[in-house]
Amino acid sequence: MTEEIQGNRSWKVVLAILVCNILFMSASYTMIIPFLPLYLAEELGAAPEHVNLWSGVVFSASFVVSAVMAPIWGRMADTRGKRLMAMRASLLLAVSYFLGGIVQSPEELVGMRMFQGFASGLWPMDLAIMTLYAPSAKLGLCLGIMQGVMTAGGVVGPLFGGVLATAFGMRMSFFLAAGALFVNFLMFVFLIKEPPASVQAMEKQKEAPKAQPKIWHMPLLRDMLLCGTLVSMIIMILQPVLTTYIAALAGDIPNIVFVAGLVFSLGGIAGAITAPIWGKLGQRKGFFRVMALAMVCAGVGLFVQGIPDTLVPFAVMQFTCSMFLSGIHPAINAVLAENSSAEIKGRIFGYLFSAQQVGSMAGPILGGVVATCIGMHAVFYVAGSIMVLLSLAVWGKYVRA
């Protein structure tokens, strides 16, 4: 009984530390990214007619590199330790943010973002570590809480970043982000240990290095990677049009930037609240069942978002749809965690992160093409239709089977 209590205390402590880690990571990222066009124009001397182009290049540069590097870091995590790779990512990300605060040209900022993509991989390591510490009965709750905190950081970050940019300039935001990621590095150095199951798996691989599982032979992995790619694509497909769409719905009102930010934040608030609930529900009812349910409800919500002609109904649907979107990623993470052994969890979550990065790159491109060729309303119809079809595929293959 004493050992069980100590074990429970251990995973709860790890969860609490990782929650702080994720909040710092997510808030640091989102308090900078929305203001990159301002940074390019006011601090780095980008010509007004080229700001949007530079913003696109800067935004995508990190995704391209991290999509390539994530599986490599994941493999190294399985052979050298998840904690070590989390330390690497935290420290290098801190360096990248510091460099972002001292760059002097758009080209240098692109280089910084490419280095940031090289440094990335903290989120998949957080997931891998937690899945190895969490009791099986608490896996859904832990992953739901982590996803909720990730989303909450996306709400806090832009608000905090806006205050900092107004009061002290954008460079201070980069330096503060560097400090937050360095604190994350110190957390892993002094407070987190390599999960015992990971240590045993590394010793096993040293004894029989050629006996590693062939993860690409797992159909489940391929299906979940496809789901991760498509869900990330659907979430990001709205990015090129959402602010313009909100402005069109709002009409001629003052403070449209504030209004758009408020509507954006509604989705983050909904996701932060409901993600842990989805995690607990998945634990009781089955993660595939909950994944399919969240997908179909989110798909319908996305489709309905394209119907309103006024802002208030759209904002309500934005909140409602985000309640369902928040249940998908924790379910995917839990399915992969339950169906993978300790010696391959780093690679599993590395591949998933890479797939999500690919989806995040493809989404804005597809959204821009659909909005240009068909119209802004069609972006919501396309996103909703893809999500509903994906839910039917998951239900047919993994729930009804």
N, C-alpha and C positions, 0 to 999 in steps of 0.2 A: 504493500500500500504506500509506504514512504517513497519507494522508487517511482511509483506512478505519479504521486504528487509532485516530486521533483521534475519528472519528465514534462508534466503539464505546465509547471512554472517555467520550464526552459523554453518551450515553444511559445508561450505567451510573452516572455521577455524578448525573444527573437522577433516576434510579430510587432511588438511595440517599437523596437529599434528600427526595423525595416519600414514601418509606417512613417517614422520621422525621416528616414532616408529617402523614401519615395516622395514625400511632400516637398522636401528641399529640391530634389531632382526635377519634379514636374513644375513647381512654381518658378524655379530658376529659368527653365526653358521658356515657359509661356510669358514671363514678364519681359522677355526680350523679343521673341519672334514677331508678335504683332506690330512692333514699332521699328522693324528693320527698314521699311521705306523712309520713315522719318530720319533714321540714323544715316542712311545713304545720302539723303538730300541735304541735311543740315550739318552733318559732321564730316562726311567723306567726300563731299563735292561732286556727287553724281548729278549730271545734267537732268533737269526736270523731265525732258522727253524720254530719258532712258531709265528713270527710276523703276518703273514697272518691270522692265526687262531685267535689270540688275536684281530686283527683288526675287524674281522667279529663279534666276540662276543661283543666288545665294541660298534660297530656300531649298532647292532641290539638290544642291551639291552634297549636303550631308547625307541625304537619303541614298544617293547613288553609292557612296563609299561604304556606308554602314550596311547596306544590303549585301555587299561583297564580303565584308569583314565579319559579320555576325556569325556565320557558320564556322569560320576559322577560330574565333574566340571561343565558341561553344565547344569545339573539339579540344582546345587547350584547357578549358575548364574541367573537362572529364579526365584529363591526364595529369593536370597540375593543380587543380583545386578551384572550386567555385569562388571561394573567398578571395583567393589571389586574383582572379579575373575581375571580381568586384572592386578590389583595391586598385587594380590597374585602371579600370574604367573611371572610377571616381577621381583619381589623381590626374589622369590625362584630360578629363573633362574640365576639371578646375583650371588646368593650364590653358585649355582652349578658350574658356571664358575670359581669362586674364588677357590673352592675346587679342580677343575681340574688343577689349577696352582700350587697346593701344594702337590698333590698326589705323592707317592714314589714307587708305584708298579703297574703292570698291573691289579691286583685284585682290588686295590683301584680305578683305573680309571673306571673299570666296575661298581663299586659301585656308583661312581660319575655320570655315564651315566644313571644308574637306577634312581637315585634321580632326574636327569634332566628330565627323562620321567615322573616321579611323578609331577614335577613342571610345565610341559608343559601345553599348552592351551591358550597361548597369541594370536596366530593367529585366532582361532575361535572366541575369544572375540572381537578382532579388527573388524572382519567381522560382528558380531552381533551388536556391537555398531554403526558401520557405516550404516548398513541397517535400523537402527531405527532413525538415524539423516537425511539420504539422502531423498530428495524429490523423489517421485516415478518416475518422468520423468528423474531424474539424476542417478538412481540406477545403471544402466549398466555402465555409465561412471565412477562412483566412484569405483565400484568393479573391473573394468578393470584397472584403475590407481593403485589400491592397488596390484593387481596381477602383474602388470608391475614393480612396485617398489620391490616387493618380488623377482622377477626374476633378477632385476638389482643388488640387494644385493648379489645374487648368483654369479654375475660376479665380483663385486668389492671385495667381501670377500676373495676369494683365492689369488687374486693379492696382496692385502694388507697383508694377512696372510703370504704369501711367503716372502715379504720384512721384516716383523717383525721377522719371524723365522730365517732369515739369519742374521739380524742385532743384535737381542737381545735374540734369543732363543724362543722356543715354549711357555714357561711359561708366557712370556710377553703377548702373544696373548690371553691367558686365562684371565689374569688380565684386559686387555683392554676390552675384551668382558663383563666381570663382570661390569666394569664401565659403558659401553653402556647400559646394561640392567637395571642398577640402575637409569640411566638418564630416561629410559622409565618409571620406577616406579614413579619417581618424576613428570613426565608429567601427569600421571593419577591422582596423588595426587592433583596437583595444577592447571592443565589446562583442564582436562576433567571432565564433570559432568555426572551422570547417565542420560541416555535419558529419557525425560518426559514420553514417552510411556511405558518404562520399569518400571518406578516408579508406574504408574497407574496399570500395570499388576500385580506387586507384591502386591499392596494393594488389588486388586481384589482376588488374590489367598489367602491372609490372611482371607478375608471375607468368601470365599467358597473354602477351600483347597481341597475338594474332587471333585470339578468341573473342574479340569484340563483336557485339551484335551488329548485323547489317541493317541499319535503320531504314535504308531505302527499300528494303524488302517488306516494310510494314504498310499495307494499304491504308490503315487508319491514319498513319502519319501523313501520307500524301493527301488524304481527304481533308484533314484538319488544316494543313498548310494552304490548301485551296480555299477553305472557308476563311482562314485568317486573311488571305490576300483579298478576297472579294468583300469581306466586311469592312476592312480598312479602306478599300477603294470606294465603297458606298458612302462611308462616313466622310471621306475627303472630297467626294464628287461635288458636294454642295459649296465647297470653299470659294470657287471663283465667282459664284453668283449670289451668295447669301446676303452680303451687305447691300448689294444693288437691289436685290429683291425686297429686302426689308425697307429700303428707302422708297421704292416704288409703292409699297403697301402703305407706308406711313404718310405719304403725300408731302405737302409743303409745311413741315413743322420745324421749329428750331431744335438745336441740339441733336441732330440726327445721328451723329457719331455716338453720343451717350445712349440714345435709344437702341441703336444697333448693338452696342456692347451689352446692354441690359438683356436684350433678347438672346444674345449669344450665351450669357451667363445662366439663363434659365435652364438650358440643356445640361450645363455642367452641374448645377445644383441638383437637378433631378437624378443625374447619374451617380453623384456622390451619395445621395440618400438611398437609392434603390439597389446599387451593386451588391452590398452585403446581404440584402434580402434575397436577391437572386441566387447568391452563393449558397445560402442555407436551404433554399427551395430545391436547388439542384442536388444537394446532399440527400434530401428526403425522397424526391421524386425521380431522380436520375438525371444526369447532366445532359444526355442527348435529348431527352424529352423537354427539358427546360430550354435548351439551346434552340430547338425547333419552335417552341412557343414564343420565345423572345424574338426570333427572326420574323415569324409571320406577323406578330403584332407590330414590330418595328416597320416592316414592309408596308403594312396597311397605313400606319401613321405617316410614313414618308409620302405615300401616294396622296393622302388627304391633305398634307401640307401644301400641295400644289393647287388646291381648290380655292382657298379664301382670297377675297379681294380687299380685305382690310387687315390691319395689323394685329388686333387683339385675338381673333380666332387663330391666326397663324402662330402667335406667341404661345397660346394654349397648346396647340398641337406640337410645337417645338418642345415644350416641357414634357408632354405626354409621350412623344416618340422617343425622347432621350431616356425615359424610364425603362423602355424596353431594350433600346440599344445597349444599355449598361449591363444587361444580363448575358450578352453573347460572348465577349472575350473571357470572362471568368469561367464559363462553361467549357470553352475550347481549352483553356489552360488546365482545368481540372481533368478533362478527358485525357490529355497528353500525360499529365502527371500520374494518373492512375494506371496508364498502360505503358509505362516506361520504367526501366530499372535505374538505379542510382548511377551506374557507369555511363549512361547515355543522356542523362537529363540536360547536361550543358549543351550538347549538340541539338537535342530536341527543341529547347527553347531558343537556341541560336538560330536554327532554321525557321522557327515560327516568327521571330523578330525580323529576319530577313524577308520573309514572305509579306509581313505587314508593311515593311518599308516599300516593297515593290507596289503594293496596293495603294499606299499613300502617295506614291509618285504618279501612278496611273489615274487615280481618281480626279484630281484637278484638271488633267488634260482632257479626260472624257467629259467632265462637266462643262468645260469651256467649249468643246466641240458641239455638244448637244444644245447648249444655250445659244450658241451662234447660229446653228443650222435650223433648229426647231423652235427655240424659245425657252425662257427661264422656267416656265411652268413644267415643261417636259422633263427637265432635270429631275424633279421630284418623282414624276411618273416612272422614269427609267430606273431610278434608284430603288423605288418601292417594288417595282416588278422583279428586279434582280433578287432582292431580299426575299420576296415571297417564294420565288422559284427555288432559291437556296434552302429555305425552310422545308419545302416539300421534298427536296432531295435528301436532306438529313433525316426527316421523318420516315421516308420510304426505306432508306437503307439501314438505319440504326435503331429506329423505334418500333416499326411494324415488323421488322425481320425477326 
